[in-house]
Amino acid sequence: MTIQLLYFASLREALGVSGEELTLPAGVADVATLRKHLAARGDAWRALTQSQSLRAALNQRMVGPEAAIADGDEVAFFPPVTGG
């Protein structure tokens, strides 16, 4: 299964990438396991599991960690943003 990943705001800056196409290994089928899979890359990637406030969107809709991922989906990660 291949998905599109997007990273926003300070997360994008910390990772040094704004997005990527990723082929997922067997067993990575929801947002929670995707975060763990990406965090295993080490260093800055650990922010994907260490931050409780990190948000996820699946195909441009906010989702929780249990949201199932399908082939061709777009998954975006971003920290909470405040504005004024």
Buried (B, 14 or more C-beta within 10 A) or exposed (E): BEBBBBBBEEBBEBBEEEBEEBEBEEEBEBBBBBBEBBBEEEEBBBBBBEBEEBBBBBBEEEBEEEBEBEEEBBBBBBBEEEEE
